Amino acid sequence: MLSVLMNLLRACWRPSSDRYVHSGGDSVGRQEGLLWYKDTGQHWNGEFSMAVVQANNLLEDQSQLESGSLSNYDSGPYGTFIGVYDGHGGPETARFVNDHLFRHLKRFASEQKSMSADVIRKAFLATEEGFISVVSRRWSTNPQFAAVGSCCLVGVICDGTLYIANAGDSRAVLGRLDKATGEISALQLSTEHNASIESVRQELHALHPEDPHIVVLKHNVWRVKGLIQISRSIGDVYLKRAEFNREPLFAKFRLRDPIRRPILSAEPAISTQALQPHDQFLIFASDGLWEHFTNQEAVEMVQKHQRNGSAKRLVKAALQEAAKKREMRYSDLKKIDRGVRRHFHDDITVVVVFLDTNLVSRASSIIGPTISVRGGGVTIPSNTLAPCATPVELGIT
């Protein structure tokens, strides 16, 4: 028994390994090198497909799909929740969001006894406050937590209504079918918050009229305060609260002038719309996908092939484009290990959610499938930097 315990402890402290991901049947997904995928599954409003490919030494993308009750009560509301969390500076914030945002959403939906844009907004801000508390508790021992953040893209389908909430530059795109022509068209549903977009720069200047350097063109890339491309996120508290922009935070993150008001925001941009019979599917993806494809290219790729494996197909196509841009073969790219792989492409997360008209419009009292899936197939404790091995990997039954 002692030897088993020692093996478990060693596994928890060793460098991160891709072998921790459950493999085998598609009930939890499959693993192919640095690529994890779940080809198909049923959610409250239809079918779905998920895929994640790792490029960073530690996977900074996190994602989830939750189907069933969207509150803490059996009375509902019911529907489907999709979250894509693109971390930066480390994996900690994205992992925290993956563990807490949906819980907050269920709590606020329980209080209001319904789903609404206000419920989602409160869930974002409660998650933000929770992570700030973590940073505050760890400030003396690990101040660099203050410089870790995550983009946050959420979709909620409930009672025929689609809610899209975004803070950062991940993207949600709707594939809409023209019945007359049979052609699919792409409709971008999320508002992005990246300083490369002129309207975002204008918004930042309007919010900080006293600061001529609120956005800086650095190495041909627009960055907020010359540090970060996005203007909204969960985390990144070193650019939100003055008490975290000082020593012992690394000098490269510290600003010369004191923070008088938050530079970044966790406030999501939220849109609401009624789903129509010709709305075929939704693509939720981190910006690693959109670096390689336009919205239209992505929806056509989904439409032209079978539903099974849609997300994996998009991720593999993005990897092929990344290889082509570096004048190398895809087969050679796949041999490059994580960490080094980040020089060729980002972590990429894709969730494709197909919409069944009959299921989308059904009464929420009709029971549908209950499912909870995390991108990667396992739950990683939010307080660990490297995931522990699974009992199967250790030979424990």
N, C-alpha and C positions, 0 to 999 in steps of 0.2 A: 504493500500500500504506500509505503514511504517513497519507493522508487517511482511510482505513478505520479505522486504529488510533485516530486522533484522534476520529472519530465514536463509536467504541466507548467510549473513555474519557469523553466527554461524556455518553453515555447512562447510564453507571454512576453519575455524580455528579449527574445532574439529579433533580428531585423525582420521587417514585414515580409511576408511571403504570400504569393498568389495561391498557394495550396490550401489556404484556410477556407476558400470559397467552396461551398457544397457543390459536388458534381453528381452526375447521374441523371435521374429522371427529370423531366421538365417541370415537375411540381415545384421545384425550387430553382430551376434554371440550370444551365450548363456552362462549363468553362472550356475555353479554347485559347491557351496561352494567356495573354493579358486581357482577353475579351470574355466577358460574362454576358449571357443572353438568356432570355425566356421567350421562346418563339411565339407562344400563344397562351392565352388565359381568358377566363370569363370575368367581366365586371358587371356592375349593376345595370349598365346601359349598353352592353354589347361585348365586344372582344378587345383584347389589348396585346401589345408586344413590347418588350423592353430589351435594351442592350446598353452595356457600359464597357468602354475600353480604357485601360489605365495607361497613362504616359508618365506621370510624376512618380517619384520614388514612393510616396504615399498617396493613394488615391484621394484627390481633393473633391471630386464630384460625389454627391450623394443623391439618392432619388427614392421615391416611394409611390406606390399606388394602393389606396385604401378603398374598399368597396363594401357597402353595407350601411350601418347607422352612422350618421354624421354628428350624432350627439351622444350623450351618456345614457340616454333613455331608449327603451325598446320602441317607443312611439315615434322615433325618428327625429328630424327628417332623415331620409335615406338617399343614397346616391353614390357618386364616385369622386374621390379626391386624388389629384395627381400633383406631386411635388418634385421639382428638379432644383437642386442646390449646388451651384458651382462655386466651390471654395477657392480662396487665394491666400497665399502666405502660410498655408498649412491646412490640414483637414479638420481642425477642431471645431470651427464655427459651423461648417456644413453638417458635421456629425451631430452637433447640438441641435441644429434646426430640424434635422431628420428625426430626432428623438422627442422634440417638444412642440413643434408648430401645430401638428395635427391634434395633439392633445389639447392645446389651447383652443383650437377651432371647435372641437367637440364641447368644451366647457362653455364657450360663449354661445354656441348654438343651443345648448341645453337651457341656458338662462333665458334666451330670447324665444325658445321653442320654434325656431325657424332658421333657415339659412339666408344670409344677406351679405351685401358688400361690407356692412359695418362689422359683422361677425369676423370676416376675413381680415379686415384692417386691424381689429383689436388683437387677433391672433398673431399677426406680424409684430405688432408693437410689444405685446407681452413676451414674445420670444426674444426680441431685442433686449428688453429689460432683464430677462433671465440671463442672457449671455453677458451683459454688462456686470451683473452680480458675480458671475464666474470670474471675469477679469479682475474685479475688485478683490475677490478673495485670494486670487493667485498673484496679485501684483508684486508682493514682496519676494516670491519665490520664482515666478515665471512671468516677468513683465511683458515678454514678447507676445503673449496672448492678446495684448491690446492692438497688435498689428495684423491679426488674423481676421478674415471676414468671409462673407459668402453672398453671392447673388442668390436671389430667391424667386422662383417662378412657380405659381400655384394655379391649378385649374380645379374647379368644382362643378360637377353636373348634378343638379338637383331639381326635381319637378319640372323638367323640360327647359330649365334655365342654365346657361353656361356663365360661370364667373371666371374671369382671368385676372390674376393679381401678379404684379411683377415689381421687383426692386433689383435693378442690375441689367445685364445684357443677354440673359437667356431669352428664348423666343418661343412663342406658341403660334402655330399656323393652322388654319382650318382649310381642309380640302372640300370644296363645294362643287357639286356636279350640275352642269347645265343639261337638263333633260332633253332639250331640243337638239343640241349638237353632240351630246355624249362626252363633252370635254370637261376636264377637271380644272378648276381655277383655285389659286391660292389667295387666302385672305389672312394677313397678319393681324393677330388679335392683341398682342402685347405691346406695350410702350417700353422702349429701351432707354436706359440711362447710361450712356457712354459719351465721354467728352469728345469723341470723334464726330458726333452729331451736332450740327450747328445749333439746333434748338435747345439742346442740353447746355451748350456753352452760354447761350443767351440767358437761360434760366439761372445758371450759376452767377453770371454777372449781375442779374437783377436782384438776386438774393444777397449778394455781397458787393454792393456798389462802391464800398470804400477800399476794396482790395483789387488792384489792377492785375495781380498775379494769381487770381483764383484759378485760372486755367493757363497752362504754359505749354507751348509747342516744344517738345523735347525729343531729339532724334527722330523728327518728323512724325511724332505721335502726340496728340493732345492729351494732357494729363491734368487732373485736379491737383493744384498746388505742386505740380511737377512730380507727383508721387503715384497716382492711381488713375486708371482710365474711367472707372465707373463713378457715378455721383450718388447712387443709392445702394444700400446693402444692409445686411444684418452683420453686426460686428464692426470691425475697423474703428474701434472706439477711440483710437489715438487721434482720429480726425473729427471726433464728435464731442469729446469732453476734455477740458484743459488739464484736469488732474492726471490724465493718462498720456499727455504729450510732454514728458519731462524725463529726466534720469529716474530709474536706470534703463529706460527704453533705449534701444540702439540709436545712435546719433543720426543715422540716415533717415529715420522716421520723424525726428523732432523738428518742429517748425521754429523759425526764428522769432516770429511774432506770436503772442499769446492768442489762443482761440477764444474769441468773444461770443461766437455763436457756432453751432454745429456746422461743419463744412459739408459732411455727408449726411444723408437722411435714410431712415429705415421705412419711411412712409411709402407704401406700395401704390402704384398706379393700377386702378381697378376698373374693369369694364364688365358690363352685364348685357346679355342678349338672349333672346328666346331662340332655341335651336329649331331649324327648319327641316322638313323631310329630305331636302336635297343636300343637307350637310352630312358628308360621308365619314370623315375622320378628322382627328386632331393630331398634330405632331408637336410634342414638347421636347425641346432639346437645348443643351448648353451651347454656348457660342462656338465650341469646337466643331460642331456640325456646320454652322452657318458660315464659317470661314471658307468652306469649300463649295457650298451649294446655295443657289437662290431659293426663295420660297417656292417658286413655280417648279423648279427642277426637283425639289424634294417631294412635292405632292404628286408629281407625275410618276416618280419612281415608286411611290406607294401604290398608286392607282393601277399601274401597268402589271403588277405582279400579284400573286396570291397573298392573302393576309398573313398567313403563317410565316413568321420570320421577318416581318417588315422592318422592325427596328434594327435587327442585326444586319439586314441588307443595306440600310442607310449608313450604318457605322462602317461597314466594310468598304462601301463606295467612297466614303470620306477618307479612309486610310489609303485607298488606291490613288485618290487625288493627291494626298499628301506625299506619297511615294513618287508620283509622276512629277510633282513640282520640284523634287530634289533629284530628279533624273535617276531614279533607282527603281528596282522591281519591288512589287508588293511583297513577294516571298522573302526578299531580303529585309524589308522593313519589319516584318513580323519576327525576325530573329534578334532585333535590337531590344535590350532589356529596358525596364522602366527606369526612370531617371534620365538616362541617355535618350530615351524615346521622346522626352519632352522637347528636344531640339527639333523634332520632326512634326509633332502634332500635340495638341492639348489632350487632357482627359476629355472624353466625349460620352455624353449620356443622351439617349433617345428613348422616348416613350411614345408609341403610336396607339391612339385610343380610337377604335372604330365605334361608330354610333348606329345602333339599331333603332330605327324610327319608332317601332312599336314599344320598345323598352324605355326609350327616352320619355315618351309621352304617357307611360302608364302611371296609375295612381301610386303614390309612395307607400300606401298600405300593403301593396302586393310585395311579397318577400322575394328578393333576388339573392344572388350569390354574395357571401361575405368572404372577403379575401384581404390579406395584407402582405404586400411584396416589397422588399427593399432591393434596389439595384445592387447586384453583387451577391444576393441570395442569403446574406447573413446579417445579423444585428451586431454592430461593433460597439462595445461600451464607450460612452462618450468621454470617459476620463482616461482612456488609454491611447497612447500614440501609435503603438503597433498592435494589430489584432492578435489575440491568442489563437492557438491551434484548436481545432474542433476535437471532441472526444474521439471521433472516428480516426482522425489523423494520428492521435496518440496511441491508438490501439486500445482505447477504453470502451467498453460496451456497457 
